[in-house]
C-alpha cells in the first residue's frame, strides 16, 4: 500500500454541517434557560433607574415585599465583596448606590418564586431620586469635556502643512448611530452554590473567564472557588463579551444572601434598557487631495459615545483609530479620538469592535473627493490603495513605500488591488454604472446608485496579552476523542471547525470527535471569544494538543515496528507504518495497555505582534483579512425609502476550513452591517430614555430585505502567515462590506440631486435621513 495516499480526504476544507445543527432544528440543543432547574431555584428581576442622572436618596421595597411569592430584595448593601465590578477601569458599581447614571441602570434585584412574580414586584419598588443635569449628546459631552477615558492623539507627518499645500481641500462632518445586538437568546445566568462556598455559574457569555473573575471579586472569593460553564449562546455579537458578567454577578449576590439557586433572565425590553450598544460616533474632518483624488493630508476628529462607564470603550476607540485608514495609505495624518461620557447605557463590544466606525468615515471621504472632482468613486479608491509605490517625499520627510499604516505596521500581505480588480470585472461594475446613469436620466422618482468598497481588517486582540489560548484533547480507549478549548460557541461554528482540525490531526473521521462546553475548570484564564480570533487561537491550541497525542502514539508504534516515528502516518481512521497498517482504535487500546498518555493539553500564543499602548504604534495585528463588495440600491426620491437590489462580494478567508460556515458568516455579517446602516435606529428622548426598545420600534433586517442577487465568492489564496490550515478569520470582517450599501445610497442621492455637492447622509440611512439628504443642498 502507498501510505502517502490517505484512505479518506481531510476534513478541513470541506463543509460538514454545524455540530449542533440537527439538535437546534429539533429543539434539542440546550441553552442556559433550558438547563433543568434544581429544587429550590428562585428567580430574580432587576430594579431599574427611571432617571438619567440623579442622587439616589432612597429605595422603598415595602410594597414589593408584600406581593405573593416575593422572597427578598437585594441591594448594594448585600454585596459581600467589592461593590465595584472588576472591570479594568473600576468605574462601574455593581448596583447603583449614591447616584444613578442612566435610565435602566440596575439598583438591585427582586427575588421571587416565579419569573413573572419577580418582574412584577421589581416594578413596584419605589425610588427616591433627585434629578441632576444629564449629558445626552456627544456635542454636549465634548463641550463639557465629559470623558470616561482621556483623549488619544495619533499623527504621522505634518497634516496641517500638507493641507496648506493641497490642491483641493474638503471639510465635513458625519454622524453614525449605534446598534442593538438583538441576539435571539437574551442575557441569562443561573447560579448554584456548591459545597464549601464554591459556586457553579451557567452563563450565556463570550468570556467565561471574566465572568468567573467578576463573580469571585463580588463575593470576596478566590477565582478557584467559581466555575463557569457555557455550552452555547443563541448569538452574542460582542454583547455578551463583558455585559453577560453583570447578570452572573447580580444573580450570585442574590444566591449568596438567600442561600438558594438563582436564575436571572432579562426580558427583551429590560435587555434593551440595561445593556450597551455599538458605540455611536461623531466625526469632523478636513482632507487635502490632488487633481487625481490622491490624499495629501487628513485631520480627523472622532468622538465616541461611550455611555456612563468605560467598559470596552478604550480598545473600541483605539481600533477605530487603527481602521480609519481602511485600505488606504495616509501619509500626513492627525487623528484625535475622544471617549465621551454620557448618561446612557455603557456601550460595549459589537461585531467589528470599532473597525466599522473607523472605516466608514474614510469611505465617506473617498466618495466626497470623487464627487468634488467629478471622478468615478472606485477610481479614487484605487488611487489611494496601499501599494509598493514610493511617496514623493519632502525636505523633512524621506521617500517611503506607501505600504505602512499610520500606526507603523507594514502591510505585507496586500491583495487589495487584484481583489478589487477581480470584483470590478465579475460584478460588471463599469457596464452597470453606465446602465444606472441611463436609468436615472430617464426616471424622475426611483433613482439608483452603485458602489464598490474594500475592507482591510486587522486580526488579533489589540491588547496583546489576550492573544493566547489553551485546549485539551482526550482520546478514549475506544478511539473516540473529546476536545475542550477556551472559546465559546455562539452559532458561528467554532466548535465545528475545531473538531475538523483535531480530526485531521489524528487522521480520523469527524464523527469520532466531540467538542464539549466551555468550562473554566478545564481551560483556565481563557480570552474572550472575540476579535474574530476564536478559530485562530483555539483551533491552533487544539491542534497542538492533538499533535502531542499523535506524537505519543507515533513513538509507541515506531517502537513496535522498528522504524522512525516520522514514518508513522495517521489517515482514514488508520495508522500506517512502513510494515503494518492498524486501525486507530486498535492502536489506542494497545497504547493504553502499555501505559502511553492518551490526552494532552495544547497552548498557542500569536506570534509577531507587539503594540505600544502609550503611542498606539507597533504591530497590533498578526495579519489582515481583505474583502470587497459591490452593491446596487434604489431610492424613492419622494419618500426616502430605499432597497438593496444586488450584492456581489469577493472575500478573503484564506484557505477555508469550512466553506459553508464561512459563506454563512459573510452573509450574516453583511446583512447585520446593512441593518446598522439603513434601518436600525436607536433613539433616546430628551429625558435620556431609550424609545426604541422593542421589535415594534427597532427594526433589524428580515429575510425580505436580503436581495435576490446576493453572490459571494471566496478569494482563492491561503493566508500568507502561518495560521491554522492557512485560514483567515471571518467573524467580523464581512460586517464592514456593508459600508458599500451606505456609499451606494449616497451615490443614488448624488445622482438624484445632480449638483456635484457633498452628500450629507446621517447613518443609519433611514427613509427620513435619505429624504433629508435629498433636500439638503
C-alpha angles and dihedrals in degrees: 000000000000101000092193088074111073119217092229130033116250117272095225111085092035130094112240113169121270108281092242099037098106093044091048094050090048093048091242099115110108121231125179094270090051095059109113108255120234121235113281097028114156129194130234132207128186128251106221134206114245094198129071095219129002152118112277102222099169150348118217111194095164097113093042092053091056094056120105115274097009112139103176152329119241119206137167092280089065095062108113095196135031112339090216122077114252091245116142094252094047090215103118123082118218089228124010111259120168098003140024119221105191143006104271097030109147114246096174143313135261117220122208144157093264138027094245094046089054094047093047092048093048089061091054094060109109118222125201105206127166107213118237129188111282131211106223106161135054089234091056091047092052091048091050093040087234105169136162089205133012119275118264126218126197125179142166125192119341111309095178092053092046091051092050090055097041120119089222135017134189130188126197150149135228136191121201121186130223128251136227114231092223094190112185091234110055127218111296140161133181118198126195125181114225131195122300095018095302122141137211116203124191104197135173092224142141089211115044091169092059092047088053091051095045094048093047090049093050093047094044094242138129115261092248090068092064125068121189124195131186121175095178144332129224090231132321112180089181095305091105097045096093106350097064084068092067093063093047091051094047092048093045092053090051091047090049093053099041096036095227139097114281130199122194120188120168120222115231097260093050090045089057093048097045106038129070127247138210106301114263111224137202123199140195120186147169119197132188124204144161131245092278093053097254113148117245101172141001134193111188132180117193121186120188124203099225099173121226101322139033099248102152095331094116097059091036091056090043091055090049087058091048091052100041086100094052101174099342137096113240107197102176111022140152119191126187118192121194122192101205125204114219133169095254136096112304104261118227149175119328130172106294092025098224094329094105092049090052097045099046095063095053090047089052089051091052090052092048092051092050093052092045091054095036090239131139108269092226090055090055091048092050090048091059101043122126109266145152091260115122124243119240092246127203142223090281101030121055121220114272139173115269091237106094125090123234088255093055104259117134115231096227102162098050114165096152099115099047091042094051092043091052093049091046089058099039093047091046089231098170095048092047093050089056092047092049092050089053092047093050092048091055100041127069103189111027113055127182134212137191134198141170116203128177132219128214108176126180117230120215136060108281086220095076096207092067092062095094135090143182135205142179126217119192121189112198125210093259090058096255117135133217122197128194124180139167097254126097129229114230098162096285094111098248094141091049093053093045090051090051091052093050093045091055093045090056096035097238135126118270094247089067091065125078122187113205136205122295106258130178090212091063105039112021130205094013118174122240118277093248144099088066087276100115097107095033092057106029096034091055092045090051090047090054091049092050090046090056091054090046091051090051090053092044092054090049095049093044088056091052094049100035097239138115116280090235089066092064115099132190119207141133093013091302138100117225129201125172090262108028143033119208134176114256093237091050091052090049093052091048092048092051090052087055093048097249116161109253100184134056145171124236130204131191133185121186110249131223098022124126132155137183106216092194094061100021090232134127135058105313093164132062092209143335128255114214137200145146137208132202111204131183121197140177128213132195105228092202097054106016091236115147141192134196106233106178137007127190117182132186110185135180115227094152113228100349118233090198115008095191093054091045093051089048090053090050091050094047095044093050094049092047089050090048088055092051091054101040119024111005103095122169113203126190116191127225091274092054097254118141104241096186100064105131140044088263092067104020113065122204119183118274132202087269091063094058109097119240088232102062108147123178127186128179122229106246103228133095121238108278090218121073097264127153109290089346089284131147131215116269109175101091111014096074091058090071093052084080090072082085087070091057092047092047090052090051088049090053091049091048092051091047092051095038092191100118092236129134112274111232105202119166114215128264089054095218119171089264093051093046089051091050090051091051092052096041113097 
